[in-house]
Amino acid sequence: MNNKPDEYYIEQTLNGNVNAYAFLVEKYKHMVYTLTIRIVKNKEEAEEVAQDSFVKAYKNLSKFKGESKFSTWLYKIAYYASLDLIKRNNRFSYTENIDNLNEFDLENTQDALKEMEDEERKHVINDALLKLNVEERIILTLYYFEELQVKEISKVVNLSEDNIKVKLFRSRKKLATILEHVIEPRTINLI
């Protein structure tokens, strides 16, 4: 059952086989949760949004036209559900003016990160990502952690591919600046 494409499971689900949809949930649950936790920043709320996203996708499965991959369509549902939750909770993210960013050597950041333990590295990166605004965090997460192509990201967040490329560049630059302030003091302390 694992070797079949998503379309097979979608068709089976539409024909009344609920177990086929369970396969899709199992296949994408981690990806959807990763996206939602990066947006809402709360484990319980992220789990709830992820679960609601799968329910909404199930209810609207007949509307899925196959113009994009199922995962892209599902991401889009989870993305907007997460944004809706943030709006309801009136949360605001830390933002930094892009004009105040200095040029930063990403090679030094990567070298410093390699010296840290894996868990500490994940913690530092996650904390830095949380300092970005929601859109920046999502674009970086989809591109680097979920390894989506720019074209797929543009479908998820409803922005042009060129806009995604610009936002990806700026988000990387902001993340590098944030990491510079965190990693450089740690590197100095290690010497």
Residue pairs with C-beta under 8 A, 6 or more apart in sequence:
1 23
2 23
6 24
6 27
6 69
6 70
6 71
7 66
7 70
8 20
9 20
9 21
9 23
9 24
10 20
10 24
10 61
10 64
10 70
12 20
13 20
13 21
13 24
13 58
13 61
14 61
14 62
21 58
21 61
24 70
25 54
28 70
28 71
28 74
29 50
29 54
31 71
31 75
31 146
32 50
32 53
32 54
32 74
32 75
32 78
33 46
33 47
33 50
34 141
34 145
34 146
35 75
35 78
35 79
35 82
35 138
35 141
35 142
35 146
36 45
36 46
36 47
36 49
36 50
36 53
36 78
36 81
36 82
37 43
37 46
38 129
38 137
38 138
38 141
39 46
39 49
39 79
39 82
39 83
39 86
39 134
39 137
39 138
40 46
40 49
40 82
40 85
40 86
41 91
41 130
45 85
46 82
49 78
49 81
49 82
49 85
50 78
52 81
53 74
53 77
53 78
53 81
54 74
56 77
56 81
57 64
57 73
57 74
57 77
60 77
64 70
64 73
68 152
68 155
69 152
72 148
72 152
72 155
72 156
75 142
75 146
75 148
75 152
75 156
76 155
76 156
76 157
76 158
79 138
79 156
79 157
82 134
83 134
86 134
93 130
93 131
93 132
93 133
93 134
93 137
94 130
94 131
94 132
94 133
95 132
95 133
96 131
96 174
96 177
96 178
98 170
98 173
98 174
101 173
101 174
101 177
102 177
104 173
104 176
104 177
104 180
106 172
106 176
109 176
109 179
109 180
109 183
112 183
112 184
112 186
112 187
113 121
113 124
113 125
113 179
113 183
115 187
115 190
116 124
116 186
124 179
124 182
124 183
125 179
127 182
128 175
128 178
128 179
128 182
129 137
129 140
129 141
129 175
130 137
131 178
132 140
132 171
132 174
132 175
132 178
135 157
135 167
136 167
136 170
136 171
136 174
136 175
137 171
138 156
138 157
139 153
139 157
139 164
139 167
139 168
139 171
140 168
140 171
140 172
140 175
142 148
142 152
142 153
142 156
142 157
143 150
143 153
143 168
148 156
150 161
150 164
150 165
150 168
151 161
153 164
154 160
154 161
154 163
154 164
157 164
159 167
